Amino acid sequence: MPSQAEHLRRADHDGHLVAQLTEAGEFQEWAIVVPAYRALHLVEAVFAASGIHHASHLARNRAVRTELPEIALPYVNLQNLSRIARYDVDRTIDASLVESALAEFTIIETTLAGRL
């Protein structure tokens, strides 16, 4: 299972991609999806510090609700935005959706910072 440091490295790596995507203004759907993956790695980094690893999104979501309730709502919101970006091909992915995703991610990152 990945260590806390490995999860943090991946989150940092993904952060570079988000910066490139938002700067370029292209591939807006990925500017939403990648922050969701960053959030997943930050959450898993918190749990990995205690030797806990989740094998599924369902298990992780339950753990977030019970163990990290302060980020449960932004985490779910970010997941939902990611699903919209990936699967709702009829929907226009514009800057406002990207901004919403980044705002939810910022809440997650800021809240978890003291635990990482």
KAHU-V339287 format. One record per pair of residues at least 6 apart in sequence whose C-alpha atoms are under 8 Angstrom apart, sorted by sequence separation. I is the first residue (numbers start at 1). J is the second residue. D is the distance in whole Angstrom. If there is no record, write none. Layout:
i->I j->J d->D
i->I j->J d->D
This chain:
i->21 j->27 d->7
i->22 j->28 d->7
i->47 j->53 d->6
i->54 j->60 d->6
i->21 j->28 d->7
i->64 j->71 d->7
i->65 j->72 d->5
i->84 j->91 d->8
i->64 j->72 d->6
i->85 j->93 d->7
i->21 j->30 d->7
i->22 j->31 d->6
i->44 j->53 d->7
i->21 j->31 d->6
i->44 j->54 d->8
i->61 j->72 d->8
i->18 j->30 d->8
i->18 j->31 d->6
i->18 j->34 d->6
i->81 j->97 d->8
i->17 j->34 d->8
i->18 j->35 d->7
i->15 j->34 d->8
i->14 j->34 d->6
i->15 j->35 d->7
i->81 j->101 d->7
i->14 j->35 d->8
i->43 j->64 d->8
i->14 j->37 d->8
i->15 j->38 d->7
i->78 j->101 d->6
i->14 j->38 d->6
i->77 j->101 d->8
i->11 j->37 d->8
i->12 j->38 d->8
i->78 j->104 d->6
i->11 j->38 d->5
i->77 j->104 d->7
i->78 j->105 d->7
i->10 j->38 d->7
i->11 j->39 d->7
i->75 j->104 d->7
i->11 j->41 d->6
i->74 j->104 d->5
i->75 j->105 d->8
i->10 j->41 d->7
i->11 j->42 d->7
i->74 j->105 d->7
i->8 j->41 d->7
i->74 j->107 d->7
i->75 j->108 d->7
i->7 j->41 d->5
i->8 j->42 d->6
i->74 j->108 d->7
i->7 j->42 d->7
i->39 j->75 d->7
i->71 j->107 d->7
i->7 j->44 d->7
i->8 j->45 d->6
i->71 j->108 d->6
i->7 j->45 d->5
i->6 j->45 d->8
i->36 j->75 d->8
i->4 j->44 d->7
i->5 j->45 d->7
i->71 j->111 d->7
i->4 j->45 d->4
i->70 j->111 d->8
i->3 j->45 d->7
i->4 j->46 d->7
i->36 j->78 d->6
i->4 j->47 d->8
i->35 j->78 d->8
i->36 j->79 d->6
i->4 j->48 d->5
i->3 j->48 d->6
i->4 j->49 d->6
i->2 j->48 d->7
i->3 j->49 d->7
i->36 j->82 d->6
i->33 j->81 d->8
i->32 j->81 d->7
i->33 j->82 d->5
i->32 j->82 d->6
i->33 j->83 d->8
i->1 j->53 d->7
i->33 j->85 d->7
i->29 j->82 d->8
i->32 j->85 d->7
i->33 j->86 d->7
i->30 j->85 d->7
i->29 j->85 d->5
i->29 j->86 d->7
i->29 j->93 d->6
i->28 j->93 d->6
i->32 j->97 d->8
i->36 j->101 d->8
i->28 j->94 d->7
i->32 j->98 d->6
i->35 j->101 d->7
i->39 j->105 d->6
i->46 j->112 d->8
i->28 j->95 d->7
i->31 j->98 d->6
i->35 j->102 d->7
i->42 j->109 d->7
i->29 j->98 d->8
i->32 j->101 d->6
i->36 j->105 d->7
i->39 j->108 d->7
i->43 j->112 d->8
i->46 j->115 d->6
i->28 j->98 d->7
i->32 j->102 d->7
i->35 j->105 d->6
i->39 j->109 d->7
i->42 j->112 d->8
i->46 j->116 d->6
i->45 j->116 d->7
